[in-house]
Amino acid sequence: MKITFFSHSTCILEIHDKCLLIDPFFSGNPVFQNINFLEHINHLRKVDYMLLTHAHYDHVCDVEFFSQKFNNVLVISNYEISNYFEKKGIKTYGMNYGSFISFSFGKLKYVWAAHSSVFNDGTYGGNPGGFLLHTDEGNLYISGDTSLTSEMHIIPNFGKLKLSILPIGGRYTMDIEEAIMASDFLKCKKILGVHYNTFEEIQINKDEAKKKFYKKGKELILLEMGETIFI
């Protein structure tokens, strides 16, 4: 499994020949204020799926752009977000907290997140969530924007995780210390940190954050824009 990080919570997962875009946030992203974000995505030959954790602008602002660029893309999210984009003519698959559902890349489960969810126009965005992804290349947990919750204890019961993608910026989500606690709940030693340094309110010291994880026997991975890892 190949993971490319762009900024904030936006990542690309490549599983065999399938490409999954997570929470696309380019055009309105202050990180790209003086950078042409198109240069960072022009190399993408396709996007097969978009996974949306909730309706906030910094997670969905470029859904329509990518749906037009890759017209066969399937948006996967909760029922309300899926309905919202379906009305715009975008192909969607709605789900809610429930069972695993099989797709061409593996099995996907929509799981609890403690946050809020509303579109910029005021439309209700349903229950915020995360995704538990099981594939033949390993299992991945994408928490979405969330605080620390006891629900995370349940996740490893479904299978051992190779990696968890957790927010670490604080204020609106977990901070560093809470993300370490979350990794304990998840029984996962390898964490990809997201949702930090995009805005003034969620600035962190990256070196200190890595040291705090290391002292607890964990690895915090913080990628640069466009950097890739394989798990």
C-alpha positions in Angstrom: 0.0 0.0 0.0 1.4 3.4 -1.0 0.4 6.6 0.8 1.1 10.1 -0.5 0.5 13.0 1.8 -0.4 16.5 0.4 -1.4 18.7 3.3 -3.8 18.9 6.2 -5.8 15.6 6.1 -5.5 15.0 2.3 -3.8 11.8 1.3 -3.8 9.4 -1.7 -3.9 5.7 -1.0 -2.8 3.3 -3.8 -3.9 -0.2 -3.3 -2.9 -2.5 -6.2 -4.4 -0.6 -9.2 -6.9 1.4 -7.2 -6.4 5.0 -6.2 -8.3 6.5 -3.2 -8.3 10.2 -2.4 -9.0 11.1 1.2 -10.6 14.5 2.2 -9.5 16.7 -0.8 -8.4 20.1 0.4 -6.3 22.0 -2.2 -7.9 25.1 -3.7 -8.9 26.7 -0.4 -5.9 25.5 1.5 -3.6 28.3 2.8 -0.6 26.0 2.4 -1.0 26.3 -1.3 -1.5 30.1 -1.2 1.7 30.7 -3.1 1.9 27.3 -4.8 0.0 26.1 -7.8 -1.6 23.0 -6.3 -2.3 21.7 -9.8 1.4 21.0 -10.1 1.1 18.5 -7.3 -1.9 16.6 -8.7 -1.2 16.7 -12.5 0.8 13.5 -12.1 -2.3 11.6 -10.9 -3.4 9.4 -13.8 -6.7 8.6 -12.1 -8.7 8.7 -8.9 -11.1 5.8 -8.5 -12.6 6.7 -5.1 -12.9 9.6 -2.7 -13.4 8.9 1.0 -14.9 11.8 2.9 -14.9 11.8 6.7 -17.2 14.8 7.3 -18.6 17.9 5.6 -16.3 20.7 6.8 -14.8 22.8 4.0 -11.3 21.7 4.8 -12.2 18.1 3.9 -14.6 18.4 1.0 -13.9 21.7 -0.9 -12.4 20.0 -4.0 -14.8 17.0 -4.4 -16.5 18.6 -7.4 -13.1 19.5 -9.0 -11.9 15.9 -8.8 -15.3 14.5 -9.8 -15.0 16.5 -13.0 -11.3 15.7 -13.6 -11.9 11.9 -13.1 -15.5 11.4 -14.1 -15.8 7.8 -13.0 -14.8 8.5 -9.4 -17.1 7.1 -6.6 -17.5 9.3 -3.5 -17.9 7.2 -0.4 -19.1 8.9 2.8 -22.0 9.0 5.2 -25.6 9.1 4.0 -26.1 12.8 4.2 -22.8 13.8 2.5 -23.4 11.3 -0.2 -26.9 12.6 -0.9 -25.5 16.2 -1.0 -23.1 15.4 -3.7 -25.4 13.0 -5.6 -27.8 16.0 -6.1 -24.8 17.7 -7.9 -24.6 14.8 -10.3 -21.7 13.0 -8.6 -21.7 9.3 -8.3 -21.8 8.4 -4.6 -22.1 5.5 -2.1 -23.7 6.3 1.2 -23.1 4.4 4.4 -23.4 4.9 8.2 -22.0 3.3 11.3 -22.5 -0.3 10.5 -21.0 -3.3 8.8 -18.0 -3.7 6.6 -18.8 -3.2 2.9 -16.7 -4.7 0.1 -15.2 -2.6 -2.7 -12.7 -3.4 -5.4 -9.8 -2.3 -3.1 -10.9 -4.2 0.1 -13.5 -3.9 2.9 -14.5 -0.6 4.3 -16.3 0.3 7.6 -17.5 3.7 8.6 -16.7 4.2 12.3 -17.3 6.7 15.1 -15.7 10.1 15.3 -16.4 12.8 18.0 -16.6 16.0 16.0 -19.2 18.0 14.0 -20.2 18.0 10.4 -21.8 20.8 8.3 -21.2 22.2 4.8 -20.3 25.8 4.3 -23.8 26.6 3.0 -25.2 25.4 6.3 -26.4 22.0 5.1 -26.3 19.3 7.7 -23.4 16.9 7.0 -24.6 13.9 9.0 -22.5 12.1 11.6 -18.8 12.7 11.3 -16.7 9.5 11.0 -13.6 7.7 10.1 -12.8 4.7 8.0 -11.5 1.2 8.9 -10.0 -0.2 5.8 -9.1 -3.9 5.5 -7.1 -5.0 2.4 -4.9 -7.9 1.4 -2.0 -5.4 1.8 -2.8 -4.7 5.5 -5.3 -2.9 7.6 -5.5 0.9 8.0 -7.5 3.2 10.3 -8.3 6.7 9.2 -9.8 8.4 12.2 -11.0 11.6 10.6 -11.3 14.7 12.8 -12.0 13.5 16.3 -11.1 13.8 19.9 -9.9 10.8 21.9 -12.8 8.4 22.3 -13.3 5.0 24.1 -14.7 3.7 20.8 -11.1 3.4 19.6 -10.7 0.4 21.9 -13.1 -1.5 19.5 -11.0 -1.0 16.3 -8.3 -3.6 16.9 -10.9 -6.3 17.6 -11.6 -6.4 13.9 -7.9 -7.0 13.0 -4.3 -5.8 13.6 -3.5 -2.4 12.1 -0.4 -1.7 10.1 -1.0 2.1 10.3 -3.3 4.6 11.9 -3.9 8.1 10.4 -4.7 10.4 13.3 -5.1 14.2 13.7 -2.5 15.7 16.1 -3.0 19.5 15.9 -5.2 20.0 18.9 -8.0 22.5 19.5 -10.5 21.0 17.0 -9.2 17.4 17.3 -6.8 15.3 19.4 -3.4 16.8 20.3 -0.1 14.9 20.5 -0.6 13.4 24.0 -4.2 12.3 23.1 -3.0 10.8 19.8 -0.4 8.7 21.8 -3.3 7.5 24.1 -5.3 6.7 20.9 -2.4 4.6 19.6 -2.6 2.6 22.8 -6.3 2.1 22.4 -5.7 1.0 18.8 -2.7 -1.2 19.6 -0.9 0.5 16.8 2.7 1.6 17.0 2.9 3.4 13.7 1.0 6.6 13.3 0.7 9.0 10.3 0.0 12.5 11.8 -2.4 14.8 9.9 -4.4 17.9 10.6 -1.6 20.1 11.9 0.3 23.3 10.8 -2.3 24.2 8.2 -3.7 27.0 10.3 -2.3 29.1 13.1 -4.6 27.4 15.7 -3.1 24.0 15.0 0.6 24.6 14.9 2.9 22.0 16.5 6.6 21.4 17.0 7.3 18.5 14.7 10.5 17.4 16.4 9.0 17.5 19.9 6.0 15.5 18.7 8.1 12.8 17.2 10.2 12.6 20.4 7.0 12.2 22.5 5.9 9.3 20.4 9.3 7.7 20.4 9.5 7.8 24.3 6.3 5.8 24.3 7.7 3.2 21.9 5.7 4.5 18.9 6.7 6.0 15.6 5.1 9.3 14.5 5.4 9.8 10.7 5.1 13.4 9.5 5.4 13.7 5.8 6.3 16.7 3.7 4.0 17.9 0.9 3.9 15.2 -1.8 6.0 12.7 0.2 5.2 9.0 -0.1 5.5 6.0 2.2 4.9 2.3 1.6 3.3 0.1 4.3 
